[in-house]
Amino acid sequence: MSVPALKEWSAAVHALLDGRQRVLLRKGGIHEKRFRVSAGEFLLFPTVAHGHAERLRPEHRDLLGRAAADSTAQRVLIGAAARVTGAVQVDRTEGLQEIEDLHIWTTESVRADRLDFRPRQRLTVLVLAVRALPEPIELARTPEFGGCRSWLELPVPAGAVPPVQPTDALAGITARVSAAVG
């Protein structure tokens, strides 16, 4: 059996678990024509990239130490599952400033990594209900996990991942994001 997983920077996964972040800003990987929500519920597959520190607002840089251990050359430690409670296509990029408190990225990082990267593709804001797994899942790193793409299928028994229950508060966040950027 396999379980879907969304690749995301490990610092953002920790921010989601800590409640510092409520949304993901997604555009899709180099190997994708555009980002699509391929699963409503999934694991968060932690990734690490160089230059994270300058991409995070200073008050969130403490996440980098914890995040580094989740994704190494030998293994990946998956500690979170998520459910999409809202997906908003960004029509008005100027509205992204109104939702800066919902993520950990700098304005410059959002511009360079999300808006200027593949500018003809639209950005999607995902509102997520996230929870820590009761027991983290450790997987040996394999070549199949590589590549610049959003989604993976992981060899994890489906019963090992309890469902994520969305909260009513996230409906308000989805409405706020839609009003700001939709």
N, C-alpha and C positions, 0 to 999 in steps of 0.2 A: 504494500500500500504506500501511497505517497500523500503528502500534504502540501498545498500551495504556500509559497513564502514570497514576500516582497522584500527586495534588497533595499536597505536603507543604512545610512551612516550610523554607526554605533552610538555616537554622541546623541543623535536625534532619538534613537531608541531609548536611551537612558533618560533623556529629557521627557519623552512621552510617559515613561513609567513614573517619573518624579512629579508629573503634573505641570512641568515647566512649559511643555509644548502640547498643543491640542490638534495641530494640523500638520500635514506633509504637503510640500509643494513639489509636484511631480510633472515631468515633461517626457519621460521615457529615455531609454538608453540609446547609445549610438546604433545598436542593432535593431532598433524598433522604429517603425514609421511614426508612431505617436504613442502616448501613454494611454492604456486602457485599464479599467478596473477588471481584472481577470477573475477575481474571487472576492466575495463579500466578507469572508472571514479567512484569516491566514496567519502564519507565523511571520515575525519580523526578523529577517536574515541580516545580521550586523556586518557592515563593511567598514573599512578604514581607508582613508585617502590622505595623501600628504597635504599639508597646508590647512588642516582643519582649524588650527588655532586662530588664524586671522579671519576665518569665515564665521566664527562664533562671536556674538557680542561678549564683551569682557566678563560679564557676570555669569556666563555659562561655560567658561573655559575650564572650570574644575571638572567638567564631565569627561574631558579627554583622557585622564588617567584611568578611570574605570572602563572607559570604552575600548582602550587599546587591547585589553586582555580578551575581548570577545572574538576577535578575528585575527588569527595568527597564520603563519605559513603552514602550520601543521593541523590546526583545528579551528572549528567555529563553535562558539557557545551561544545557543539560542535561548533567550530568557523571556521572550514576550510574544503574545498573540494579540491580534487586533481584529476589529470588525469595522467596516466602513459604515458610518452613519450619515455621511453626506459627501457628495462629490460635486464641486462647482468649477466649471470652466471659467477661466479668467478672461473677461471681455474688457475690463477697465484696469489696466496695470497700475494706474495712479492710486487705485483703492487698496493696493497691497500695504501701503503705509498704515491704513486703518486697522490692519490685523497683525501688525508686527509683534504685539504682545502674545500672540498665539504660537510663536515659534522662536527659535534661538539664533537664527541667522542674522548677520549684519545686512543692512540695506545694500551694500556693495556686493555681497555674496549672492543675494537674491537676484540682483541685476545681472552679474556675470555668469553665475552658474545656472540660473533658471530662465531669465528673460532673453539675454543675449545669445545663449547657447541654442542653436537651431531656432532662430527667431520666427520662422514661419509656422512653427508648431505652437499650439496654445498650451498654456500652463493650466494644470488642474490642481485645485486645493482639495485635499482629502481630509475630512473630519473623521477622527477615529476614536472608538472606545478601545482602550488598551488595558491589558492586565499582565502581570507577571505570571509565568508558568509556575506551578507548584514545585516542579523540579526542572532546572535547565536541561536542555537537550544538547549533548556534545556530539558533534559529527567530525569525522576526519575530513580535512579539506581535500577535495578532489577537483580535477580540471573542469568537471561539469558545473561547478559553482562559479567559474570565472566568466569573464565577458561583461560588456557594458549593456546589461539588459535588466529590466525591472523584476521579472518574475522567474521563480524556480519551482520545481517540484522536488520536494525533499523526501528521502526514504525514511519516513517516520510513521509509525502506526497511527491511524486516525484517532483511536481512542486515547492516545497519549496527550492529546491537546483538548482540554475542556473548552467549551464554548465561551466566548466573551459576551457578556450581557451589556448592551448599550444603556446609557443613562439618559434621562430626560434633559439634563443640562446641555447635552451635545446638540439637541435640536435647536436650541437658542444660538449656539455657536455657528451651526450651519446657516441659520437665517442671517446672522451677522456677516458671515463671509459672503453670502449671496448678495446682500445689500452693498457690500463694499466693492466687490470685484466682478460680480455676475452681470 
